[in-house]
Amino acid sequence: MAFSSTSSTGRAISALAMLVMVSVGVANAQLDANFYSTTCPNLLTTVQPVVQSAVNTEARMGASLLRLFFHDCFVNGCDGSVLLVDNSTFTGEQNAIPNKNSLRGFQVIDQIKTAVEQACPGVVSCADIVAITARDSVVALGGPTWNVLLGRRDSATASLSAANTNLPAPSSSLNDLIVNFSNQGLSTTDLVALSGAHTIGQARCVNIRAHIYNDNNIDATFATSEQANCPSTSGSGDNNLSPLDLQTPTQFDNNYYNNLINMKGLLHSDQQLFSGGSTNALVSTYNSNPTQFTTDFVNGMINMGNIQPLTGSNGGIRTNCAIAN
């Protein structure tokens, strides 16, 4: 009987241990490019035409959608929290200083979510839609493609304070940028490669004013040309836009690095990557070797997409990306 009792206890402990292991495994499931292959097999072909249409209508939207992914992942992980809107009982991230009057593309995400819900109700997270949309936006503007790892779930919370703290400011020094990316588990190579996303998109006058009027590490002719669209007085023309890459503002390529070498980085933080510091060599490499840039950019996007995702039984699947379940 003693033997039988010990055996029963042992089996019970083993079963409990197995249950714990399975639970932990579910909670910490890994992202997988084929995550929706059976539950939503037409996901990618549902998302892509909506993104392409949005970019065809306004090329700048491609950069805006890519930026949404960055601003989502850098604030407590890639969990769709950036999409949540404020209400009387909830404060989201959209009014954080780096996001207010700047972050855009939410309506495109909503259009995609509606289409995906029609195809696969209650299956695909908003966080994954943001990740796929970022890739498709790069491709739509002539950039590289990659297999997007999927399986993220949506958060029920957001953090205004983390958005104000974690997103690098346009006034950042090189050391600030390196530390900021390191805090997210990203390398200096990721920093320089992902900054190449500034080959597309535009910046507001309020974010470039100090650089074009006060900094010395900027081409004088370039600074003068930018000043024509950005008055020196704070509050005057703050929302006037300038392309981040004057050469090919709507084409995803490596011209961003050529701009930096010629001291024509539009943001102070951009030019910090080529101002005599530790990243000069990598900027030069990406300028002369576009294949290396695209390889490292893709790796950087995958690495960024792996920042603290909610998986398994964590988080949920929002029906409306703007409202927590």
N, C-alpha and C positions, 0 to 999 in steps of 0.2 A: 504493500500500500504506500509505504514511504517512497518507493521508487516511482510508483504511478503518480503520486502527488508531485514529486520533483519534476517528473517529465511533463506533467500538465502545466506546471508553473513555467517551466522552460519554454514550452510551446507558446504560452500566453505572452511571455516576455518577447519571444522572437516575433510573434505576430504584431505586438505593439511597436517594436522597433521597426519592423517592415512598414507599418502604417505611417510612422513618423518620417521614415526615409522617403516614402512616396509623397507625403504631404510637402516635405521640404523640396522635393524634386519638382512638384507642380508649381509651388510658389516661386521657384527660382529657375523656371524653364528658360532655355536659351532661345534667342531670336533665330529665325530660320526663314530663308528666302521662299520656301515652299509652305509656309505656315497655313496659308489659306487655299492650298491646292485642291482640297476636297470640299471645304466649307464655303468657299467663294471663288471658284475657278476662273471667273471672268473679271476679277477685281482689277487687274492691271489694264485690261482693255476697256474697262469702264472709266477709269481715272484719266487715262492719257488724252482722249479727245477733248475732255473738258479743259484740261490744262492747255492743250494746243490752241483751242479756240480763244481762251483768255489771253494768251501770249500774242496770238495773231491780232487780236483787237487792240492790245496795248503791250508792246514789247517790254516795257518797264515792269509789267506784272510778273514776269519770270523771275526777276531779281527780288521782287517783294515776297514771292512765295518761297524762294530759297531762304530768304532772311527769316521768315516765320519759323522755319525748322531750327535755325541757329538760336533764335530767341526762345524757342521752346526748350531745347535741350540744355541750354546753359542755366536754366532756372529749375533746380531740383529734378533734372532729368527730362528725357523725351517722353512726356506724359500727356501732352495736349492741354496743359494748364494755361498756356498763352491764349487759348481760344475762349476761355471762360469770361463772360461779361459781368460787370458789376451789377448788383441789385441792392435792395434795401437791407439785405442780411448777408451779403457776400461782397468781398473786395477782390477783384482779380488783378491781373498783371498789366492790362492794356493801358492803364494810366500811369505806369512807372515812367520815370524820366526818359529812359532810352526808347520807350515805346509810344508815348503820347504824341499825337499828331504826326506819327511817323510810320508805325507798323500798319501794314495794309494787306489785302488779299483775303480777308475773312469771308467775303461773299463768295469767292471762288471755292474755298473749302466747303462752304455750305452747299453750293451747287453739287460738288462732288459727293458729299455725304448723302444728299438726297438721292442721287443716282445710284450710289452703292447700296443704300437702304432698300431701294426698289429691287435690286438684284439679289441682295443677301441680307435680309432684315436681321438686325441685332447681332451681327457677326464681326464686323470690322471696326476697329477703334479709330477715333479721330486722330490719335497720335500716329498711327500707321499711315493714315491718309496724308498727314502733313509730311511724313518721311517720303512717301511715294511721289507726292506732288513736287517736292524739292528736286528729286532726281529728274522727273519729267520736264521740269522748268529748265534745268541745265541743258538737257537734250534738245528741247525746243529752240534754244538759242545757239545751237551748234556745238555744245559741249559733249563730254564723254557720257557714256551710260555705265551702269553697274547694277548688280543684283542687290536690291534693297532687302535687308534683313527685317523680318516682320514678326509679329507676336506681341507687340506692346499693348498695354491696356491703358485706359484713361483714368486720370486722377479725379478725385472729387474736390480737390483743394487747389489753391494757387497761393503765390507769395509775392505781394507787392514789394516787400523789403528785400527779398532775394533777387528780384528783377532789378532793383535799384543798385544792388551790390555786385551781382555776379556778371552782368553784361559789361564788357569793356567799353570805356568811354572814348570818344574820338580824341580826347586830350591825353590819352594814355602814353606813357613812356614805353620803351622797349622792354624794360624790366617788368613794368606793370603787366604788359601783355603776356610775357613768358610765365609769370606767376599766375595770372588769371587762367591761362590755358592749362597749366600744370595742376591747378586746383580742380580741374575737370577731368584729370587723368589724360590730358592730351600733351603731346610732345611739342618741342619747338618746330620740328618739321611740320607737324599738323598745323601749327599757328601760321607759318609762312605759306603753306599750300592753301589752307582754307581762306586766308586773306585774299587769295587770288579770285575769290568770288566777287571782289570789287572790280573785276573786269566788266561787270554789268551793273546797272542800277544808277541811282542818283543820290546826291547828298544835299541836305538843306543848308542854307547860308549860315544859320545859327551854329552849325557843327563845323564849318570850315573857316569862319570869320577870323578866329585867333591865328590860325595857321597862315592864311593868305595876307594878313596885315602885320603880324608880329614876328613870325619865325624867319630865321636866316637860311634854313636848309630847304629852300624852295626857289625854283627858277624865277627870276625877276619878271620876265615877260609873261610867264604863265600866271604869276600872282596878279599882275596888273590886269590881265584879261579876265580873271575870275572876280576881281574887285568891281568890274563894271556891272556885274549881276548881283553883287553882295555888298551893300552899303556897310560902312564901318560902324555905324551907330547901332547899338543893340536895340532890338525892337523894330528896326526898319528893314523890311525885306527878309525877315527871319526864315520864311518858308520858301523863298526863291530856290529853285533847284539847279544843280550843275551835275553833269555826268561824271561819274567816278573815273571813267576812261574816255578821254576825248577822242582817241583814235578810232575805236570800234565800240561805242557805248551799248550796242544791243547785240553784240557777238561775243559768245563765251570763248575766249582765247587767252594767250599769255601776255598780251600787250600791257597789262597792269604792271608787270615787272619792268618792262622797258620804260614805263612812266616813272617808276621809282628811281631807276638808274639815272634818268634825265632830270631828277629832282622835280617831278611833276605829279607827285602823289597829292591827291586832293585833301585828304585828311591828315592831320598831324600824326595820328597813330599809324597810318599807312607809311608815311615817309620815314617813320622810326625804324622800319624794317631795313632801310638802306641809308644809314647815316653814320657809317663807320663802326657799327656794332657787330655782334656775333652772327647776325643773320645776313650780312652782306653777301657772303659767298653763296648762300642758298638762293637768294634773289637773282644773282647772276646766273646760276645754274638754270633756274626756271625761265629766265629770259632767253637763254641760248638753246634750251632743250625742252620744247613744249611737251614732248612725250613723257619726260620725267615729271613735269608739272602735273599733267593729267593723271598719271599713275599715283602720285602722292596726294593729289586732291581727292581722288576716289577713295584712297585709303583713309584720308582724314574724315571724309563724310561718313564712312562706315564706322570709324572710331567714335565720331561724335554721336552717331545714332545709337551707340552702345552705352551712352551715359545714363546710368541709373534707370533703366526702363522698368515699368511695372509689368510683371508677367504672371502667368499662371493664375492663381486665385487672388492676386493683388489687383486693386483697381477694378474698373468695370468697362462696359461698352456704352458710351453715350449715344442716344438716339439723335439728340440735338447737340452739336459740338460746342455750342455757346452756353449750355446749361448743364450743371452737374446732376448726376442721377440722384 
